[in-house]
Amino acid sequence: MKLSELKQGEYAVVLSFNTLPIETRKKLMVMGVLPNTPISLIRRAPLGDPIQIDVRGVSLALRDNIAKQIVVEVK
């Protein structure tokens, strides 16, 4: 399932994000979004983009087009 498909309050584990450009992957990894990392969807903006996620206790905002390329497994 894609990160963009998570419902508010759901928890998942990041599996991969290999379809993203290398620079975007590096930025995500610096922010703590790594494979096998627990992640949860806090909320969506009123128009659905961006989304707010929680990764290792840090709140991040991601654009929907990036979230659609991050593969997660719901826990």
PDB file with one MODEL, atoms N, CA, C and O in Angstrom:
MODEL        1
ATOM      1  N   MET A   1       0.851  -1.175   0.000  1.00  0.00           N
ATOM      2  CA  MET A   1       0.000   0.000   0.000  1.00  0.00           C
ATOM      3  C   MET A   1       0.894   1.233   0.000  1.00  0.00           C
ATOM      4  O   MET A   1       2.039   1.174   0.447  1.00  0.00           O
ATOM      5  N   LYS A   2       0.387   2.321  -0.488  1.00  0.00           N
ATOM      6  CA  LYS A   2       1.142   3.576  -0.556  1.00  0.00           C
ATOM      7  C   LYS A   2       0.878   4.427   0.693  1.00  0.00           C
ATOM      8  O   LYS A   2      -0.192   4.342   1.297  1.00  0.00           O
ATOM      9  N   LEU A   3       1.845   5.227   1.062  1.00  0.00           N
ATOM     10  CA  LEU A   3       1.699   6.110   2.216  1.00  0.00           C
ATOM     11  C   LEU A   3       0.505   7.041   2.034  1.00  0.00           C
ATOM     12  O   LEU A   3      -0.181   7.366   3.003  1.00  0.00           O
ATOM     13  N   SER A   4       0.258   7.464   0.822  1.00  0.00           N
ATOM     14  CA  SER A   4      -0.857   8.377   0.553  1.00  0.00           C
ATOM     15  C   SER A   4      -2.221   7.733   0.802  1.00  0.00           C
ATOM     16  O   SER A   4      -3.225   8.438   0.904  1.00  0.00           O
ATOM     17  N   GLU A   5      -2.270   6.398   0.902  1.00  0.00           N
ATOM     18  CA  GLU A   5      -3.532   5.677   1.111  1.00  0.00           C
ATOM     19  C   GLU A   5      -3.859   5.434   2.584  1.00  0.00           C
ATOM     20  O   GLU A   5      -4.943   4.949   2.906  1.00  0.00           O
ATOM     21  N   LEU A   6      -2.931   5.767   3.478  1.00  0.00           N
ATOM     22  CA  LEU A   6      -3.186   5.574   4.908  1.00  0.00           C
ATOM     23  C   LEU A   6      -4.331   6.464   5.367  1.00  0.00           C
ATOM     24  O   LEU A   6      -4.544   7.557   4.841  1.00  0.00           O
ATOM     25  N   LYS A   7      -5.056   5.973   6.352  1.00  0.00           N
ATOM     26  CA  LYS A   7      -6.115   6.774   6.965  1.00  0.00           C
ATOM     27  C   LYS A   7      -5.546   7.478   8.188  1.00  0.00           C
ATOM     28  O   LYS A   7      -4.538   7.052   8.752  1.00  0.00           O
ATOM     29  N   GLN A   8      -6.191   8.541   8.583  1.00  0.00           N
ATOM     30  CA  GLN A   8      -5.737   9.312   9.738  1.00  0.00           C
ATOM     31  C   GLN A   8      -5.646   8.421  10.968  1.00  0.00           C
ATOM     32  O   GLN A   8      -6.593   7.706  11.298  1.00  0.00           O
ATOM     33  N   GLY A   9      -4.496   8.467  11.649  1.00  0.00           N
ATOM     34  CA  GLY A   9      -4.283   7.689  12.855  1.00  0.00           C
ATOM     35  C   GLY A   9      -3.721   6.294  12.626  1.00  0.00           C
ATOM     36  O   GLY A   9      -3.356   5.618  13.588  1.00  0.00           O
ATOM     37  N   GLU A  10      -3.642   5.845  11.376  1.00  0.00           N
ATOM     38  CA  GLU A  10      -3.103   4.512  11.086  1.00  0.00           C
ATOM     39  C   GLU A  10      -1.581   4.493  11.205  1.00  0.00           C
ATOM     40  O   GLU A  10      -0.902   5.484  10.938  1.00  0.00           O
ATOM     41  N   TYR A  11      -1.075   3.345  11.610  1.00  0.00           N
ATOM     42  CA  TYR A  11       0.366   3.130  11.716  1.00  0.00           C
ATOM     43  C   TYR A  11       0.815   2.169  10.625  1.00  0.00           C
ATOM     44  O   TYR A  11       0.076   1.266  10.233  1.00  0.00           O
ATOM     45  N   ALA A  12       2.032   2.375  10.141  1.00  0.00           N
ATOM     46  CA  ALA A  12       2.594   1.508   9.107  1.00  0.00           C
ATOM     47  C   ALA A  12       4.108   1.477   9.255  1.00  0.00           C
ATOM     48  O   ALA A  12       4.687   2.214  10.053  1.00  0.00           O
ATOM     49  N   VAL A  13       4.733   0.611   8.472  1.00  0.00           N
ATOM     50  CA  VAL A  13       6.187   0.522   8.414  1.00  0.00           C
ATOM     51  C   VAL A  13       6.604   0.778   6.972  1.00  0.00           C
ATOM     52  O   VAL A  13       6.024   0.220   6.040  1.00  0.00           O
ATOM     53  N   VAL A  14       7.606   1.619   6.797  1.00  0.00           N
ATOM     54  CA  VAL A  14       8.097   1.941   5.459  1.00  0.00           C
ATOM     55  C   VAL A  14       8.788   0.710   4.888  1.00  0.00           C
ATOM     56  O   VAL A  14       9.645   0.115   5.541  1.00  0.00           O
ATOM     57  N   LEU A  15       8.411   0.328   3.661  1.00  0.00           N
ATOM     58  CA  LEU A  15       9.060  -0.791   2.978  1.00  0.00           C
ATOM     59  C   LEU A  15      10.096  -0.298   1.978  1.00  0.00           C
ATOM     60  O   LEU A  15      11.235  -0.765   1.977  1.00  0.00           O
ATOM     61  N   SER A  16       9.699   0.653   1.120  1.00  0.00           N
ATOM     62  CA  SER A  16      10.645   1.168   0.118  1.00  0.00           C
ATOM     63  C   SER A  16      10.137   2.470  -0.482  1.00  0.00           C
ATOM     64  O   SER A  16       8.966   2.827  -0.353  1.00  0.00           O
ATOM     65  N   PHE A  17      11.054   3.168  -1.142  1.00  0.00           N
ATOM     66  CA  PHE A  17      10.712   4.371  -1.907  1.00  0.00           C
ATOM     67  C   PHE A  17      11.697   4.516  -3.065  1.00  0.00           C
ATOM     68  O   PHE A  17      12.211   5.602  -3.330  1.00  0.00           O
ATOM     69  N   ASN A  18      11.947   3.407  -3.742  1.00  0.00           N
ATOM     70  CA  ASN A  18      12.949   3.354  -4.805  1.00  0.00           C
ATOM     71  C   ASN A  18      12.569   4.102  -6.069  1.00  0.00           C
ATOM     72  O   ASN A  18      13.444   4.400  -6.882  1.00  0.00           O
ATOM     73  N   THR A  19      11.292   4.417  -6.266  1.00  0.00           N
ATOM     74  CA  THR A  19      10.889   5.105  -7.488  1.00  0.00           C
ATOM     75  C   THR A  19      11.136   6.612  -7.430  1.00  0.00           C
ATOM     76  O   THR A  19      11.015   7.302  -8.443  1.00  0.00           O
ATOM     77  N   LEU A  20      11.477   7.115  -6.264  1.00  0.00           N
ATOM     78  CA  LEU A  20      11.754   8.550  -6.110  1.00  0.00           C
ATOM     79  C   LEU A  20      13.143   8.887  -6.647  1.00  0.00           C
ATOM     80  O   LEU A  20      14.025   8.028  -6.662  1.00  0.00           O
ATOM     81  N   PRO A  21      13.345  10.130  -7.089  1.00  0.00           N
ATOM     82  CA  PRO A  21      14.695  10.556  -7.504  1.00  0.00           C
ATOM     83  C   PRO A  21      15.668  10.459  -6.323  1.00  0.00           C
ATOM     84  O   PRO A  21      15.264  10.581  -5.167  1.00  0.00           O
ATOM     85  N   ILE A  22      16.930  10.243  -6.620  1.00  0.00           N
ATOM     86  CA  ILE A  22      17.944  10.032  -5.586  1.00  0.00           C
ATOM     87  C   ILE A  22      18.024  11.195  -4.606  1.00  0.00           C
ATOM     88  O   ILE A  22      18.204  10.973  -3.409  1.00  0.00           O
ATOM     89  N   GLU A  23      17.894  12.423  -5.083  1.00  0.00           N
ATOM     90  CA  GLU A  23      17.956  13.589  -4.186  1.00  0.00           C
ATOM     91  C   GLU A  23      16.794  13.595  -3.206  1.00  0.00           C
ATOM     92  O   GLU A  23      16.975  13.925  -2.034  1.00  0.00           O
ATOM     93  N   THR A  24      15.625  13.240  -3.662  1.00  0.00           N
ATOM     94  CA  THR A  24      14.458  13.179  -2.774  1.00  0.00           C
ATOM     95  C   THR A  24      14.630  12.067  -1.750  1.00  0.00           C
ATOM     96  O   THR A  24      14.298  12.247  -0.578  1.00  0.00           O
ATOM     97  N   ARG A  25      15.146  10.920  -2.179  1.00  0.00           N
ATOM     98  CA  ARG A  25      15.395   9.816  -1.251  1.00  0.00           C
ATOM     99  C   ARG A  25      16.390  10.231  -0.169  1.00  0.00           C
ATOM    100  O   ARG A  25      16.203   9.905   1.004  1.00  0.00           O
ATOM    101  N   LYS A  26      17.429  10.936  -0.551  1.00  0.00           N
ATOM    102  CA  LYS A  26      18.421  11.390   0.422  1.00  0.00           C
ATOM    103  C   LYS A  26      17.794  12.322   1.449  1.00  0.00           C
ATOM    104  O   LYS A  26      18.069  12.208   2.643  1.00  0.00           O
ATOM    105  N   LYS A  27      16.949  13.250   0.987  1.00  0.00           N
ATOM    106  CA  LYS A  27      16.290  14.186   1.901  1.00  0.00           C
ATOM    107  C   LYS A  27      15.378  13.448   2.871  1.00  0.00           C
ATOM    108  O   LYS A  27      15.347  13.767   4.060  1.00  0.00           O
ATOM    109  N   LEU A  28      14.634  12.461   2.372  1.00  0.00           N
ATOM    110  CA  LEU A  28      13.759  11.680   3.245  1.00  0.00           C
ATOM    111  C   LEU A  28      14.566  10.908   4.281  1.00  0.00           C
ATOM    112  O   LEU A  28      14.173  10.835   5.445  1.00  0.00           O
ATOM    113  N   MET A  29      15.682  10.337   3.870  1.00  0.00           N
ATOM    114  CA  MET A  29      16.502   9.568   4.792  1.00  0.00           C
ATOM    115  C   MET A  29      17.117  10.460   5.864  1.00  0.00           C
ATOM    116  O   MET A  29      17.234  10.043   7.016  1.00  0.00           O
ATOM    117  N   VAL A  30      17.508  11.672   5.508  1.00  0.00           N
ATOM    118  CA  VAL A  30      18.037  12.618   6.496  1.00  0.00           C
ATOM    119  C   VAL A  30      16.959  12.982   7.518  1.00  0.00           C
ATOM    120  O   VAL A  30      17.262  13.211   8.688  1.00  0.00           O
ATOM    121  N   MET A  31      15.701  13.036   7.073  1.00  0.00           N
ATOM    122  CA  MET A  31      14.592  13.365   7.973  1.00  0.00           C
ATOM    123  C   MET A  31      14.130  12.160   8.790  1.00  0.00           C
ATOM    124  O   MET A  31      13.251  12.298   9.642  1.00  0.00           O
ATOM    125  N   GLY A  32      14.708  10.976   8.544  1.00  0.00           N
ATOM    126  CA  GLY A  32      14.369   9.802   9.339  1.00  0.00           C
ATOM    127  C   GLY A  32      13.440   8.811   8.671  1.00  0.00           C
ATOM    128  O   GLY A  32      13.096   7.793   9.270  1.00  0.00           O
ATOM    129  N   VAL A  33      13.024   9.085   7.441  1.00  0.00           N
ATOM    130  CA  VAL A  33      12.159   8.155   6.715  1.00  0.00           C
ATOM    131  C   VAL A  33      13.058   7.122   6.037  1.00  0.00           C
ATOM    132  O   VAL A  33      13.608   7.363   4.963  1.00  0.00           O
ATOM    133  N   LEU A  34      13.192   5.966   6.692  1.00  0.00           N
ATOM    134  CA  LEU A  34      14.057   4.887   6.216  1.00  0.00           C
ATOM    135  C   LEU A  34      13.244   3.603   6.131  1.00  0.00           C
ATOM    136  O   LEU A  34      12.209   3.484   6.787  1.00  0.00           O
ATOM    137  N   PRO A  35      13.699   2.636   5.327  1.00  0.00           N
ATOM    138  CA  PRO A  35      13.009   1.339   5.328  1.00  0.00           C
ATOM    139  C   PRO A  35      12.967   0.738   6.731  1.00  0.00           C
ATOM    140  O   PRO A  35      13.902   0.898   7.516  1.00  0.00           O
ATOM    141  N   ASN A  36      11.877   0.051   7.032  1.00  0.00           N
ATOM    142  CA  ASN A  36      11.615  -0.594   8.331  1.00  0.00           C
ATOM    143  C   ASN A  36      11.395   0.400   9.469  1.00  0.00           C
ATOM    144  O   ASN A  36      11.523   0.038  10.639  1.00  0.00           O
ATOM    145  N   THR A  37      11.070   1.639   9.139  1.00  0.00           N
ATOM    146  CA  THR A  37      10.803   2.663  10.140  1.00  0.00           C
ATOM    147  C   THR A  37       9.293   2.792  10.359  1.00  0.00           C
ATOM    148  O   THR A  37       8.545   2.911   9.389  1.00  0.00           O
ATOM    149  N   PRO A  38       8.830   2.771  11.617  1.00  0.00           N
ATOM    150  CA  PRO A  38       7.405   3.006  11.884  1.00  0.00           C
ATOM    151  C   PRO A  38       7.016   4.436  11.514  1.00  0.00           C
ATOM    152  O   PRO A  38       7.792   5.373  11.704  1.00  0.00           O
ATOM    153  N   ILE A  39       5.825   4.583  10.994  1.00  0.00           N
ATOM    154  CA  ILE A  39       5.338   5.881  10.528  1.00  0.00           C
ATOM    155  C   ILE A  39       3.835   5.922  10.759  1.00  0.00           C
ATOM    156  O   ILE A  39       3.169   4.889  10.676  1.00  0.00           O
ATOM    157  N   SER A  40       3.293   7.097  11.048  1.00  0.00           N
ATOM    158  CA  SER A  40       1.839   7.217  11.200  1.00  0.00           C
ATOM    159  C   SER A  40       1.357   8.485  10.528  1.00  0.00           C
ATOM    160  O   SER A  40       2.076   9.481  10.451  1.00  0.00           O
ATOM    161  N   LEU A  41       0.135   8.430  10.046  1.00  0.00           N
ATOM    162  CA  LEU A  41      -0.482   9.591   9.411  1.00  0.00           C
ATOM    163  C   LEU A  41      -1.222  10.382  10.482  1.00  0.00           C
ATOM    164  O   LEU A  41      -2.159   9.874  11.099  1.00  0.00           O
ATOM    165  N   ILE A  42      -0.808  11.605  10.700  1.00  0.00           N
ATOM    166  CA  ILE A  42      -1.446  12.457  11.696  1.00  0.00           C
ATOM    167  C   ILE A  42      -2.710  13.082  11.111  1.00  0.00           C
ATOM    168  O   ILE A  42      -3.792  12.970  11.686  1.00  0.00           O
ATOM    169  N   ARG A  43      -2.560  13.740   9.964  1.00  0.00           N
ATOM    170  CA  ARG A  43      -3.727  14.352   9.308  1.00  0.00           C
ATOM    171  C   ARG A  43      -3.379  14.802   7.897  1.00  0.00           C
ATOM    172  O   ARG A  43      -2.216  14.860   7.497  1.00  0.00           O
ATOM    173  N   ARG A  44      -4.430  15.113   7.171  1.00  0.00           N
ATOM    174  CA  ARG A  44      -4.300  15.662   5.816  1.00  0.00           C
ATOM    175  C   ARG A  44      -4.714  17.129   5.848  1.00  0.00           C
ATOM    176  O   ARG A  44      -5.540  17.536   6.665  1.00  0.00           O
ATOM    177  N   ALA A  45      -4.134  17.906   4.957  1.00  0.00           N
ATOM    178  CA  ALA A  45      -4.551  19.299   4.818  1.00  0.00           C
ATOM    179  C   ALA A  45      -5.997  19.319   4.311  1.00  0.00           C
ATOM    180  O   ALA A  45      -6.463  18.324   3.756  1.00  0.00           O
ATOM    181  N   PRO A  46      -6.707  20.422   4.489  1.00  0.00           N
ATOM    182  CA  PRO A  46      -8.114  20.474   4.076  1.00  0.00           C
ATOM    183  C   PRO A  46      -8.365  20.061   2.624  1.00  0.00           C
ATOM    184  O   PRO A  46      -9.404  19.471   2.328  1.00  0.00           O
ATOM    185  N   LEU A  47      -7.447  20.356   1.727  1.00  0.00           N
ATOM    186  CA  LEU A  47      -7.629  19.960   0.329  1.00  0.00           C
ATOM    187  C   LEU A  47      -6.894  18.661   0.001  1.00  0.00           C
ATOM    188  O   LEU A  47      -6.818  18.271  -1.164  1.00  0.00           O
ATOM    189  N   GLY A  48      -6.352  17.986   1.023  1.00  0.00           N
ATOM    190  CA  GLY A  48      -5.720  16.687   0.834  1.00  0.00           C
ATOM    191  C   GLY A  48      -4.221  16.710   0.587  1.00  0.00           C
ATOM    192  O   GLY A  48      -3.590  15.653   0.565  1.00  0.00           O
ATOM    193  N   ASP A  49      -3.642  17.870   0.404  1.00  0.00           N
ATOM    194  CA  ASP A  49      -2.211  17.955   0.112  1.00  0.00           C
ATOM    195  C   ASP A  49      -1.646  19.189   0.782  1.00  0.00           C
ATOM    196  O   ASP A  49      -2.142  20.282   0.508  1.00  0.00           O
ATOM    197  N   PRO A  50      -0.654  19.097   1.632  1.00  0.00           N
ATOM    198  CA  PRO A  50       0.181  17.951   1.978  1.00  0.00           C
ATOM    199  C   PRO A  50      -0.439  17.107   3.089  1.00  0.00           C
ATOM    200  O   PRO A  50      -1.520  17.402   3.597  1.00  0.00           O
ATOM    201  N   ILE A  51       0.290  16.039   3.448  1.00  0.00           N
ATOM    202  CA  ILE A  51      -0.106  15.220   4.583  1.00  0.00           C
ATOM    203  C   ILE A  51       0.907  15.426   5.698  1.00  0.00           C
ATOM    204  O   ILE A  51       2.073  15.726   5.444  1.00  0.00           O
ATOM    205  N   GLN A  52       0.452  15.263   6.936  1.00  0.00           N
ATOM    206  CA  GLN A  52       1.343  15.376   8.087  1.00  0.00           C
ATOM    207  C   GLN A  52       1.565  13.981   8.639  1.00  0.00           C
ATOM    208  O   GLN A  52       0.609  13.263   8.932  1.00  0.00           O
ATOM    209  N   ILE A  53       2.836  13.591   8.781  1.00  0.00           N
ATOM    210  CA  ILE A  53       3.177  12.273   9.284  1.00  0.00           C
ATOM    211  C   ILE A  53       4.044  12.385  10.527  1.00  0.00           C
ATOM    212  O   ILE A  53       4.656  13.422  10.784  1.00  0.00           O
ATOM    213  N   ASP A  54       4.088  11.304  11.293  1.00  0.00           N
ATOM    214  CA  ASP A  54       4.953  11.232  12.462  1.00  0.00           C
ATOM    215  C   ASP A  54       5.974  10.129  12.215  1.00  0.00           C
ATOM    216  O   ASP A  54       5.616   8.975  11.978  1.00  0.00           O
ATOM    217  N   VAL A  55       7.248  10.501  12.273  1.00  0.00           N
ATOM    218  CA  VAL A  55       8.346   9.555  12.085  1.00  0.00           C
ATOM    219  C   VAL A  55       9.306   9.735  13.248  1.00  0.00           C
ATOM    220  O   VAL A  55       9.920  10.793  13.390  1.00  0.00           O
ATOM    221  N   ARG A  56       9.438   8.711  14.081  1.00  0.00           N
ATOM    222  CA  ARG A  56      10.364   8.747  15.214  1.00  0.00           C
ATOM    223  C   ARG A  56      10.147   9.954  16.119  1.00  0.00           C
ATOM    224  O   ARG A  56      11.106  10.547  16.613  1.00  0.00           O
ATOM    225  N   GLY A  57       8.890  10.313  16.335  1.00  0.00           N
ATOM    226  CA  GLY A  57       8.567  11.432  17.206  1.00  0.00           C
ATOM    227  C   GLY A  57       8.676  12.797  16.574  1.00  0.00           C
ATOM    228  O   GLY A  57       8.498  13.811  17.249  1.00  0.00           O
ATOM    229  N   VAL A  58       8.969  12.841  15.275  1.00  0.00           N
ATOM    230  CA  VAL A  58       9.103  14.105  14.560  1.00  0.00           C
ATOM    231  C   VAL A  58       7.940  14.231  13.583  1.00  0.00           C
ATOM    232  O   VAL A  58       7.620  13.287  12.860  1.00  0.00           O
ATOM    233  N   SER A  59       7.316  15.390  13.566  1.00  0.00           N
ATOM    234  CA  SER A  59       6.207  15.654  12.657  1.00  0.00           C
ATOM    235  C   SER A  59       6.741  16.246  11.354  1.00  0.00           C
ATOM    236  O   SER A  59       7.469  17.239  11.371  1.00  0.00           O
ATOM    237  N   LEU A  60       6.377  15.636  10.230  1.00  0.00           N
ATOM    238  CA  LEU A  60       6.819  16.088   8.912  1.00  0.00           C
ATOM    239  C   LEU A  60       5.624  16.291   8.004  1.00  0.00           C
ATOM    240  O   LEU A  60       4.591  15.642   8.168  1.00  0.00           O
ATOM    241  N   ALA A  61       5.765  17.190   7.053  1.00  0.00           N
ATOM    242  CA  ALA A  61       4.750  17.380   6.017  1.00  0.00           C
ATOM    243  C   ALA A  61       5.320  16.894   4.696  1.00  0.00           C
ATOM    244  O   ALA A  61       6.435  17.256   4.319  1.00  0.00           O
ATOM    245  N   LEU A  62       4.546  16.068   3.992  1.00  0.00           N
ATOM    246  CA  LEU A  62       4.966  15.538   2.695  1.00  0.00           C
ATOM    247  C   LEU A  62       3.924  15.855   1.638  1.00  0.00           C
ATOM    248  O   LEU A  62       2.722  15.804   1.900  1.00  0.00           O
ATOM    249  N   ARG A  63       4.388  16.179   0.459  1.00  0.00           N
ATOM    250  CA  ARG A  63       3.478  16.381  -0.663  1.00  0.00           C
ATOM    251  C   ARG A  63       2.866  15.036  -1.039  1.00  0.00           C
ATOM    252  O   ARG A  63       3.485  13.990  -0.845  1.00  0.00           O
ATOM    253  N   ASP A  64       1.667  15.069  -1.569  1.00  0.00           N
ATOM    254  CA  ASP A  64       0.954  13.850  -1.924  1.00  0.00           C
ATOM    255  C   ASP A  64       1.677  13.080  -3.029  1.00  0.00           C
ATOM    256  O   ASP A  64       1.669  11.849  -3.023  1.00  0.00           O
ATOM    257  N   ASN A  65       2.304  13.787  -3.983  1.00  0.00           N
ATOM    258  CA  ASN A  65       2.994  13.086  -5.071  1.00  0.00           C
ATOM    259  C   ASN A  65       4.202  12.301  -4.561  1.00  0.00           C
ATOM    260  O   ASN A  65       4.572  11.295  -5.168  1.00  0.00           O
ATOM    261  N   ILE A  66       4.821  12.730  -3.472  1.00  0.00           N
ATOM    262  CA  ILE A  66       5.914  11.975  -2.866  1.00  0.00           C
ATOM    263  C   ILE A  66       5.342  10.807  -2.061  1.00  0.00           C
ATOM    264  O   ILE A  66       5.866   9.695  -2.130  1.00  0.00           O
ATOM    265  N   ALA A  67       4.278  11.047  -1.304  1.00  0.00           N
ATOM    266  CA  ALA A  67       3.661   9.999  -0.486  1.00  0.00           C
ATOM    267  C   ALA A  67       3.135   8.855  -1.352  1.00  0.00           C
ATOM    268  O   ALA A  67       3.090   7.712  -0.897  1.00  0.00           O
ATOM    269  N   LYS A  68       2.740   9.141  -2.577  1.00  0.00           N
ATOM    270  CA  LYS A  68       2.241   8.096  -3.488  1.00  0.00           C
ATOM    271  C   LYS A  68       3.340   7.147  -3.938  1.00  0.00           C
ATOM    272  O   LYS A  68       3.047   6.075  -4.469  1.00  0.00           O
ATOM    273  N   GLN A  69       4.598   7.520  -3.738  1.00  0.00           N
ATOM    274  CA  GLN A  69       5.717   6.688  -4.175  1.00  0.00           C
ATOM    275  C   GLN A  69       6.410   5.971  -3.017  1.00  0.00           C
ATOM    276  O   GLN A  69       7.411   5.286  -3.226  1.00  0.00           O
ATOM    277  N   ILE A  70       5.892   6.122  -1.807  1.00  0.00           N
ATOM    278  CA  ILE A  70       6.460   5.458  -0.632  1.00  0.00           C
ATOM    279  C   ILE A  70       5.572   4.258  -0.307  1.00  0.00           C
ATOM    280  O   ILE A  70       4.388   4.409  -0.006  1.00  0.00           O
ATOM    281  N   VAL A  71       6.160   3.071  -0.371  1.00  0.00           N
ATOM    282  CA  VAL A  71       5.426   1.826  -0.123  1.00  0.00           C
ATOM    283  C   VAL A  71       5.523   1.501   1.367  1.00  0.00           C
ATOM    284  O   VAL A  71       6.612   1.468   1.940  1.00  0.00           O
ATOM    285  N   VAL A  72       4.356   1.262   1.985  1.00  0.00           N
ATOM    286  CA  VAL A  72       4.290   0.948   3.421  1.00  0.00           C
ATOM    287  C   VAL A  72       3.468  -0.315   3.650  1.00  0.00           C
ATOM    288  O   VAL A  72       2.718  -0.759   2.780  1.00  0.00           O
ATOM    289  N   GLU A  73       3.629  -0.875   4.833  1.00  0.00           N
ATOM    290  CA  GLU A  73       2.824  -2.014   5.265  1.00  0.00           C
ATOM    291  C   GLU A  73       2.109  -1.626   6.540  1.00  0.00           C
ATOM    292  O   GLU A  73       2.757  -1.265   7.523  1.00  0.00           O
ATOM    293  N   VAL A  74       0.791  -1.692   6.548  1.00  0.00           N
ATOM    294  CA  VAL A  74      -0.017  -1.299   7.708  1.00  0.00           C
ATOM    295  C   VAL A  74       0.207  -2.285   8.848  1.00  0.00           C
ATOM    296  O   VAL A  74       0.251  -3.498   8.640  1.00  0.00           O
ATOM    297  N   LYS A  75       0.347  -1.742  10.062  1.00  0.00           N
ATOM    298  CA  LYS A  75       0.543  -2.569  11.259  1.00  0.00           C
ATOM    299  C   LYS A  75      -0.672  -2.531  12.143  1.00  0.00           C
ATOM    300  O   LYS A  75      -0.690  -3.168  13.196  1.00  0.00           O
TER     301      LYS A  75
ENDMDL
END
